[in-house]
Amino acid sequence: MFSRLLYAIAFFHSVVQERRTFGALGWNIPYGFNESDFDISVQQLQMFINEYTNNPYEAISYLTGECNYGGRVTDDWDRRLIVTILADFINPKVVEDMNYSFSSAGTCYGLPRKNEYQHYIDHINALPQFHPPEVCGLHSNAGITRDLQSSNLLLNSIIKVEGEGSASGGETDHLLILVSGDILAKLPNIFDLEAAKRKFPVEYTESMNTVLVQEMERFNKLLMVMKKSLQDIQKAIQGLVIMTTDLEMLANSLLLGRIPASWEKVSYPSLKSLPNYVSDFVERLQFLQKWFDDGKPHSFWISGFFFTQAFLTGAKQNFARKYTIPIDQLTFDFEVLKFSEVIKPPSDGIYVYGMFTDGARWHRAQHSLVELQPKILYDVMPLMWLQPVLASDFDEGGRYKCPLYKTSERRGVLSTTGHSTNYVLPFLLNTRMPPSHWIKRSVALLCQLD
């Protein structure tokens, strides 16, 4: 028993280490799991087997997953993941089933037939040199994502070196004038907040009016920073103002096609390149402008909000005030719709669109999560209905609890409101497979792609 569970813990240690190479698909936050975590887990395993007559799987799982390895885990979704992974390695089948395998990738990822030292050595030496992502619980496409990340890191380093090369000052100045002028030409005027407040006044029964005005305020702040910095860089090139350190950093970002740091300080999270970021920003402004011109939309582009949590709270608040229910007693239930266009809003709740699945895809006919197609990394999520319901009456019903993030980086920092700057909320999605399968796949919803 000890030798089989020892091998299982060693295999588990390798898996949690290997998952770090897959970036956010492996762990939201890269943790420094090390030999001390493994050593203490083995010592505790030996103690439990020697001192307890019953098989203490639950105690071993708790100490290993929640204390030894889990003690390093700070993200709630990563904690769920590590406990789910460990369940495949610490369970009665590891000891009782001679054909038990830790992965569907091949029988070589099981245990040796005989519990003898040399058989374990031979079994380990027979393992492949390179292992597919399925060994770590991930889809084969995760290998593509890992390779893309490595390639992008290399290319970004090359671009940075080239960007700091010996281009002549005249050429650089001309390029900066062109880039800054092109961006300025795409940026619209700031929103008229007074007109917005008159057309969408504060109403007890319609919280979305306040959401719209607040979103306009946030986007105005970013829009003004972008316009002023671009105008200042043009003036500095023309010799009208001094080229400060901040302007030099801005110029370098424009030349390298990256989002300037001064913009990121007042911006929503984004991993896009500068041209894609500007296009995305303009689309968000157009979404709000259409809302202002045509009135409250029947369905909302959830990815287009600056502060998505305020929008979701507004939807709950409308329901709470309509039915005189305390808002803290409400939660969202979720339904993926079979139609893509709506002619009127729902009687309660909101329709949202604009999300992408990462790690799985949504099967329109089966109406459930299924595996990704080979070499297709993301899938567009259909229209969804978020319906407020009483938390006391809410039932997950075996659905997969899928986190929604603003970017593919997934991890963020806590803001002053107590929310992560990246995480939005969990969705519940139908699945014909056990939710643990998608947990190991690190399936999530994303508001935007890179």
C-alpha positions in Angstrom: 0.0 0.0 0.0 2.7 2.5 1.0 4.8 2.0 -2.2 1.7 2.6 -4.5 0.6 5.7 -2.6 4.2 6.9 -2.5 4.4 6.6 -6.3 1.0 8.3 -6.6 2.2 11.3 -4.5 5.4 11.5 -6.5 3.4 11.5 -9.7 1.1 14.2 -8.3 4.1 16.3 -7.4 5.3 16.1 -11.0 1.9 17.0 -12.4 1.5 20.2 -10.3 5.0 21.2 -11.3 4.5 20.5 -15.0 1.2 22.5 -15.1 3.2 25.6 -14.4 4.6 25.5 -17.9 1.1 26.0 -19.4 0.7 29.5 -17.9 -2.8 30.5 -16.9 -4.2 27.1 -18.1 -2.0 25.4 -15.5 -2.5 27.7 -12.6 -4.0 31.1 -12.2 -0.9 32.0 -10.1 2.4 30.1 -10.6 3.2 28.6 -7.2 6.6 27.5 -6.0 5.8 23.9 -5.1 9.1 22.3 -4.0 10.7 19.2 -2.4 9.7 20.2 1.1 6.0 19.9 0.1 6.7 16.4 -1.2 8.9 15.3 1.7 6.3 16.3 4.4 3.5 14.6 2.5 5.5 11.3 2.3 6.4 11.5 6.0 2.7 12.0 6.9 1.7 9.1 4.5 4.2 6.8 6.3 2.9 7.9 9.7 -0.8 7.3 8.9 -0.1 3.8 7.4 2.0 2.7 10.4 -0.2 4.1 13.1 -3.7 3.7 11.8 -5.5 0.4 11.0 -8.1 1.9 8.7 -7.0 3.4 5.3 -6.8 7.1 6.0 -7.4 8.4 2.5 -9.4 11.4 3.6 -6.8 12.5 6.1 -3.9 12.1 3.7 -5.9 14.0 1.0 -6.6 16.8 3.4 -3.1 17.2 4.7 -1.5 17.0 1.3 -4.1 19.0 -0.7 -5.2 21.6 1.9 -2.1 22.0 4.0 1.2 20.9 2.4 0.6 21.9 -1.2 -2.6 23.8 -0.7 -0.9 26.0 1.9 0.9 27.8 -0.9 -2.3 28.3 -2.9 -3.9 31.7 -2.6 -6.4 31.6 -5.4 -9.8 30.0 -4.7 -10.0 28.5 -8.2 -6.5 27.0 -7.9 -7.4 25.5 -4.5 -10.4 23.8 -6.1 -8.1 22.6 -8.9 -5.4 21.1 -6.7 -7.9 19.2 -4.5 -9.6 17.8 -7.7 -6.2 16.7 -9.2 -5.2 15.1 -5.9 -8.4 13.0 -5.8 -7.1 11.0 -8.8 -3.9 10.1 -6.9 -5.1 9.5 -3.4 -8.1 7.0 -3.5 -8.7 3.3 -2.8 -8.4 2.4 -6.5 -4.7 3.3 -6.5 -4.1 0.4 -4.1 -6.9 -2.0 -5.1 -7.0 -1.7 -8.9 -3.9 -3.2 -10.5 -4.9 -1.6 -13.9 -5.4 1.9 -12.4 -4.0 4.7 -14.5 -3.5 8.4 -13.5 -4.1 9.5 -17.1 -6.1 8.5 -20.1 -3.0 9.4 -22.2 -1.7 5.8 -21.9 -1.3 2.8 -19.7 2.4 3.8 -19.0 1.0 6.5 -16.7 -0.4 3.9 -14.3 1.5 1.9 -11.6 3.8 -1.1 -12.0 2.2 -4.5 -11.8 4.4 -5.7 -8.9 5.3 -3.7 -5.8 9.0 -4.3 -5.9 11.7 -1.7 -6.1 13.2 -2.8 -9.4 9.8 -2.9 -11.0 9.2 0.8 -10.0 12.6 1.8 -11.4 12.0 0.0 -14.7 8.5 1.5 -14.9 9.8 5.0 -14.4 12.6 4.5 -17.0 10.1 3.3 -19.5 8.1 6.6 -19.3 8.2 8.8 -22.5 10.7 11.6 -22.5 8.0 14.1 -23.6 4.5 14.0 -22.1 1.3 15.1 -23.7 -0.8 17.8 -21.9 -3.4 15.1 -21.1 -1.1 13.7 -18.4 -1.7 17.0 -16.5 -5.4 16.8 -17.1 -5.3 19.4 -19.9 -6.5 19.2 -23.5 -4.0 18.6 -26.2 -4.5 22.1 -27.4 -2.9 23.3 -24.2 0.5 22.4 -25.8 -0.2 24.9 -28.6 -1.0 27.6 -26.1 2.3 26.8 -24.2 4.3 27.0 -27.4 2.6 30.2 -28.5 3.5 31.8 -25.1 7.1 30.8 -25.5 7.2 32.1 -29.0 5.6 35.4 -28.0 8.1 35.8 -25.2 11.0 35.4 -27.6 9.5 37.7 -30.3 8.7 40.4 -27.7 12.3 40.3 -26.5 13.5 40.6 -30.1 11.1 43.5 -30.8 12.3 45.3 -27.7 15.9 45.0 -28.7 15.1 46.1 -32.3 13.0 49.0 -30.9 16.0 50.2 -29.0 18.2 50.1 -32.1 19.9 52.8 -33.9 17.1 54.3 -36.0 17.7 57.9 -36.9 15.9 60.6 -35.0 14.1 61.9 -38.0 12.6 58.5 -38.9 11.5 57.9 -35.3 9.9 61.3 -35.0 8.0 60.9 -38.3 6.8 57.4 -37.2 5.6 58.8 -33.9 3.7 61.6 -35.6 2.0 59.0 -37.9 1.1 56.6 -35.1 -0.2 59.2 -32.6 -2.1 61.0 -35.4 -3.7 57.8 -36.5 -4.9 56.9 -33.0 -6.1 60.5 -32.4 -8.1 60.3 -35.6 -9.9 57.2 -34.4 -10.8 58.6 -30.9 -14.3 60.3 -30.7 -15.2 63.2 -28.5 -15.7 62.6 -24.8 -19.3 61.8 -23.6 -21.6 64.6 -22.6 -22.2 63.5 -19.0 -24.8 66.3 -18.3 -26.8 65.2 -21.3 -26.6 61.6 -20.2 -27.8 62.5 -16.7 -30.7 64.4 -18.2 -31.7 61.6 -20.5 -31.0 58.8 -18.0 -31.7 60.2 -14.6 -31.3 58.4 -11.4 -34.4 56.2 -10.9 -35.3 53.8 -8.1 -36.6 51.1 -10.5 -33.9 51.4 -13.2 -30.4 51.0 -11.9 -29.0 50.7 -15.4 -29.3 54.5 -15.9 -26.7 55.0 -13.1 -24.5 52.2 -14.6 -24.5 53.9 -18.0 -23.5 57.3 -16.6 -20.8 55.8 -14.4 -19.4 53.9 -17.3 -19.3 57.1 -19.4 -17.4 58.8 -16.6 -14.8 56.0 -16.4 -14.3 55.9 -20.2 -14.1 59.7 -20.3 -11.2 59.6 -17.9 -9.3 57.1 -20.0 -10.2 58.9 -23.2 -8.9 62.2 -21.9 -5.6 60.6 -20.7 -5.1 59.1 -24.1 -5.8 62.3 -26.1 -3.7 64.5 -23.9 -0.7 62.1 -23.9 -0.8 61.8 -27.7 -1.2 65.5 -28.2 1.8 66.1 -25.8 4.0 63.7 -27.7 3.3 65.5 -30.9 4.1 68.8 -29.3 7.3 67.4 -27.8 8.4 66.2 -31.3 7.7 69.7 -32.7 9.7 71.2 -29.8 6.8 73.0 -28.3 7.1 71.2 -24.9 9.9 69.4 -23.1 10.3 65.7 -23.8 9.8 64.3 -20.2 10.6 60.8 -19.0 6.9 59.9 -19.2 6.7 61.1 -22.8 9.8 59.1 -23.6 8.1 56.0 -22.2 5.0 56.7 -24.1 7.0 57.1 -27.3 8.8 53.8 -26.8 5.4 52.0 -26.2 4.0 53.5 -29.4 7.0 52.4 -31.4 6.8 48.9 -30.0 3.0 48.6 -30.4 2.3 48.2 -26.7 -0.2 49.9 -24.4 1.5 52.8 -22.7 1.9 52.5 -18.9 0.2 55.9 -18.3 -2.9 54.5 -20.1 -2.8 51.2 -18.2 -3.1 53.0 -14.9 -6.6 54.3 -15.7 -7.6 51.5 -18.1 -9.6 48.3 -17.9 -7.4 45.1 -18.0 -6.2 44.2 -21.5 -3.4 42.0 -23.0 -4.0 43.2 -26.5 -1.4 44.9 -28.7 -1.7 48.7 -29.1 -3.6 48.6 -32.5 -6.1 46.0 -31.2 -6.4 47.8 -27.9 -7.4 51.0 -29.7 -9.9 49.2 -31.9 -11.4 47.5 -28.8 -11.6 50.8 -26.9 -13.4 52.5 -29.8 -15.9 49.6 -30.0 -16.6 50.0 -26.3 -17.3 53.7 -26.8 -19.6 52.9 -29.7 -21.5 50.5 -27.5 -22.1 53.1 -24.9 -23.0 55.7 -27.5 -25.6 53.4 -29.1 -27.0 52.9 -25.6 -27.3 56.6 -25.2 -28.8 57.2 -28.6 -31.2 54.3 -28.8 -32.0 53.6 -25.2 -31.3 50.6 -23.0 -30.4 47.6 -25.2 -32.2 44.3 -25.2 -29.0 42.4 -24.7 -25.7 43.7 -23.3 -22.1 43.2 -24.5 -20.7 42.1 -21.1 -17.1 42.4 -22.4 -17.6 46.1 -23.2 -18.0 47.4 -19.6 -15.2 49.1 -17.7 -16.4 47.8 -14.3 -18.5 44.7 -15.1 -19.4 44.1 -11.4 -21.3 47.4 -11.2 -23.4 46.3 -14.2 -24.2 42.9 -12.7 -25.1 44.5 -9.4 -27.4 46.9 -11.2 -29.2 43.9 -12.7 -29.7 42.4 -9.3 -30.8 45.7 -7.8 -33.5 46.1 -10.4 -34.9 42.6 -9.5 -34.5 43.3 -5.8 -36.5 46.6 -6.0 -39.1 45.1 -8.3 -39.9 42.3 -5.9 -38.8 44.0 -2.6 -36.2 41.4 -1.8 -32.9 42.2 -0.1 -30.2 42.2 -2.7 -27.8 40.1 -0.5 -30.3 37.2 -0.7 -30.0 37.1 -4.5 -27.7 35.2 -6.8 -27.7 34.6 -10.6 -28.9 31.5 -12.4 -27.7 31.0 -15.9 -29.2 29.7 -19.1 -27.4 29.4 -22.5 -30.0 30.4 -25.1 -30.5 28.7 -28.4 -31.2 31.9 -30.3 -28.7 34.6 -31.2 -30.9 37.7 -31.5 -33.6 39.1 -29.3 -36.4 41.5 -30.1 -37.2 42.4 -26.5 -35.4 42.1 -23.1 -36.3 39.4 -20.6 -39.0 40.1 -18.0 -36.4 39.6 -15.3 -32.6 39.6 -15.5 -30.4 40.4 -18.5 -29.2 38.9 -21.8 -25.4 39.1 -22.3 -23.1 38.2 -25.1 -19.4 38.6 -26.1 -17.8 35.8 -24.0 -15.3 33.1 -25.2 -14.7 29.7 -23.8 -11.1 28.7 -22.9 -10.2 25.0 -22.5 -13.6 23.7 -23.9 -16.3 24.7 -26.3 -20.1 24.9 -26.2 -21.9 22.4 -28.3 -25.0 24.1 -29.7 -26.9 20.9 -30.5 -26.1 19.0 -27.2 -26.5 22.2 -25.2 -23.5 21.4 -23.1 -19.7 21.7 -22.7 -17.6 19.4 -24.9 -14.0 19.1 -25.8 -12.2 21.6 -28.0 -11.7 20.9 -31.7 -8.1 20.1 -32.5 -6.0 23.3 -33.0 -8.9 25.6 -32.2 -8.1 27.3 -28.9 -11.3 29.3 -28.2 -15.0 29.2 -29.0 -17.6 32.0 -29.0 -20.2 31.6 -26.3 -23.8 32.0 -27.4 -26.2 34.5 -25.9 -26.8 33.9 -22.2 -29.6 34.8 -19.8 -28.6 35.9 -16.3 -31.7 35.6 -14.1 -31.6 36.7 -10.4 -33.0 34.1 -8.1 -33.2 33.6 -4.3 -29.9 32.1 -3.1 -31.9 29.9 -0.7 -33.8 28.3 -3.6 -30.8 28.0 -5.9 -29.5 24.6 -7.1 -26.4 24.1 -9.1 -27.7 20.8 -10.4 -24.5 19.1 -11.3 -23.4 21.9 -13.6 -19.8 23.1 -14.0 -19.0 26.2 -12.1 -17.1 28.2 -14.6 -15.2 31.4 -13.7 -15.4 34.4 -16.0 -12.3 36.5 -16.4 -11.6 39.8 -18.2 -8.4 38.5 -19.9 -6.7 35.2 -20.5 -4.1 36.1 -17.9 -6.8 35.2 -15.4 -5.0 36.4 -12.3 -5.4 39.9 -11.0 -5.0 42.0 -7.9 -7.6 43.1 -5.4 -9.0 46.5 -6.0 -10.3 48.9 -3.4 -13.8 47.4 -3.8 -12.5 44.0 -2.7 -12.9 42.5 -6.2 -10.1 41.1 -8.3 -9.3 43.3 -11.2 -9.6 40.3 -13.5 -12.2 37.9 -12.1 -15.9 38.8 -12.7 -18.2 36.0 -11.5 -18.8 32.2 -11.8 -21.2 30.9 -14.5 -22.9 27.5 -14.3 -22.8 25.5 -17.5 -24.4 22.2 -18.5 -22.1 19.3 -18.9 -22.5 15.6 -19.7 -19.1 14.8 -18.1 -18.2 15.2 -14.4 -17.4 18.8 -13.5 -14.0 17.5 -12.2 -13.1 16.8 -15.8 -13.5 20.5 -16.7 -11.8 21.6 -13.5 -8.7 19.8 -14.5 -9.0 21.3 -18.0 -9.0 24.7 -16.4 -12.1 25.7 -18.4 -13.0 29.3 -18.1 -14.9 32.1 -19.8 -13.1 35.1 -21.1 -14.4 38.6 -21.8 -11.7 39.3 -24.4 -9.0 37.5 -26.3 -5.4 38.7 -26.6 
